[in-house]
């Protein structure tokens, strides 16, 4: 196989994510508002937010396992992005929230197919000393696309486009995201035809961290609840425009800090960065439970972006660190699947709490789960990092 040029491969995958996230983030901040316009309440938002992320995540352990056995990354990554693009093409004609649920689940199944082999490809395109930098660069480009997409969502809405026309623009961009794959090179990962899916292939530290990551995921419910919380404080046209701008702020902070935090995690250790991220999430969730004005929302959405910059790439890099090279894609797939199952439970519980006890109960639940994750993470002793 051809060895990829580390910088070029990661950069190209970053451009794919940039374009795909412009597409996705045009949809993301509008989607919970679209769901409510179709008659779906907090429970529907929780169902779509949880199942659409959780079900495809369950695919990832099997896709990662197959990627390791096959010794191929790129075909699965391309197939995943293509499935997401195809699903987005049908979103403009959805007439019920149940149809949105099916399309969103299919779109996220594409993520389930691509994520583990893509992250394995990124990991194999950088040496151990620069793995955090590589993931940070990819996440920075990914989140830059999110900033652009959320700004476009606001601009298109203010320009007079309705939900469905905005979704059509997003679908076209998702198709365009497939173009950079023409230059992406396959990694030099040898097929492992003898690989069997077994917990014995996972290091003890990785098994412990999967428990910690699931605990945090239980509190890290869908972003849609943060959008709905912001919407509660506004009326009229601002009930759509203001949450969109706050979502832009979240993505801007996330994009600006992803790369430096990735480099920082290479220097001080992934566990320390994650502990800080989990702790800040707990504080942020407490803030969302009791926020009552725009100034508070601005601070909290900025903090939300910081938390994602601390946690998102660092968790993937930490899983890579704790994985044996021969089962790295499988390990990443297992990680995504485990937190995906937790995401289903998280958003379903969050939706029920919101419906029966109010928004405050939802965010207090998130704060408690994140606080427990901090304690569990710090109970892990010094970990061994794989090559």
PyMOL commands that set and color helices and strands:
alter all, ss='L'
color gray80, all
select helices_A, chain A and resi 6-37+42-70+74-91+97-124+128-158+163-176+179-183+199-201+204-219+224-231+238-268+270-290+294-321+325-357+359-378
alter helices_A, ss='H'
color red, helices_A
deselect
rebuild
show_as cartoon
